[in-house]
Amino acid sequence: MRLVIGTDLSEESLSAVRWGFNYAEMLRQRGQEARVKVLYVAKSRYPQAADVSSESATPAKRKEAEKKVRNWIGEQLAVDGDYEVGVEGGVPREQLRGEVETFDADWLVVGLTGRGAWSRLVAGSTALGLSHSPPTNMAVCHPDGSLFEQTDELGVGVDFSEHSDHALELAA
């Protein structure tokens, strides 16, 4: 199983990083292979974006940004080094779609922003935009979302179509 976890190093994206790593660990405990790639997509509103947001970013700046991502994950979670890090600048939706294809991912995991409804309507939401036509199986994690070990309950919306049958199988 291959997972791409999108992050902008914000507090809101931390739930997606947690969920993705917990899901990978659960798969490994079941004897399944799980490869994780964390993709940091720099946007101009974050100070870290200066490192990689332009086409002219040097390999050294990209390496430095990758190190920032690893340090951020290390500060937030007790995760071993068994994951890849990618760093891109640009439009998060486009970068995440491209990474899912390149990495041949089975899952895309993103966080839901903490911004209000009006801000999401005006500025758009990466999670919302991707969820309308997901490039693969997709998990959208709420900033206050729980971890796997905290609950064994999932809600699944069904409309008795082929797609909802697939969602129900994944949840099961």
PyMOL commands that set and color helices and strands:
alter all, ss='L'
color gray80, all
select helices_A, chain A and resi 14-29+47-51+59-76+92-103+117-123+126-132+148-150+162-171
alter helices_A, ss='H'
color red, helices_A
select strands_A, chain A and resi 2-7+35-42+84-89+107-111+137-141
alter strands_A, ss='S'
color yellow, strands_A
deselect
rebuild
show_as cartoon
